[in-house]
């Protein structure tokens, strides 16, 4: 079947506003967070060890997907820039290259996840039972790596082209599938087997598969804003561009996960309850986090499109406006969550110590919501501009240096686990200062063009 490609000279539509791009992404991620909370509620009935296992399993899964996230970052930057320049054909070709590359990496990642799951889970230093449960979780979830890849790349490409509504309704469908299957498979309802933590993993995976199939149907059926690139899409130049922009984001994700593993390893010194409290607290606060992610998507899309159209001032305005809206929204949500922290935590898990520590964690995280808004929004804007190296630097210094460093010092000084949680504050202060300085300085506007000139010199 032939796919007509848009002409590069067609009239460019007016760029959407920040809220127009942000609200579908926020709603989609909010639904994902609510489903995550429901999952914690269902799994929490199995006890703190099961919650710790699911927390660990998710952390391992996202850590091993760092390469896919790198490709996604490159996809967002390149598609947004091509779309802003009115070159629809190039945006389609970049999407095709990204999809093939990401799927190949997803298959490669499945091997260590499937065969060495226990060894990977053991890094967190949990007791034997939650470690084995976490290994089972990641082993089953890894089978669905390609489905996850399809969702990530095609979703990123659509958002970069300004379509955040299609990923929203696909997300609604997949999350409904997820929560229904979690309910049926964890406890074995209506004749289904009671699989416990493994049931949650299978439910997650099948929901990815459903979303992936919907994306593929729309993509190859010419029902998406982004077209299919065609057989000549895969070129050395496009792969090199994706790698050049994406690999710092991949390293950032790898460093991010290593830092998180180190931090959680320090938390695990204090037992299963503090570890489970961290997982429950993050899941509750994800309702606030997703707002930041939504404005990050809006900011990265508009920055890339404005730069592609040669409008640097528009890119700067979009970044600052996205940041202001993110700060206001995240602070408001976190205040509400903090006010009802005890009630929400107690609803999710019936363990007094886990509830107490979850409330402490939520209070600490509520304090740093404006700083987290800076990281999410301006970090996304920089990546949308192709400046993926600076966010990597902030992660290395903030997370690995400050957060893990402070937490390690507190452990050595025999401080309580509440002090370990508080190390987060130093991390977000440092990252916010660095990102504000970078975005205000404006050097990020020239990173992409400088790299293109470098490649041109190499070819000549």
Beta strands, then each sheet from edge to edge (+ up, - down):
end
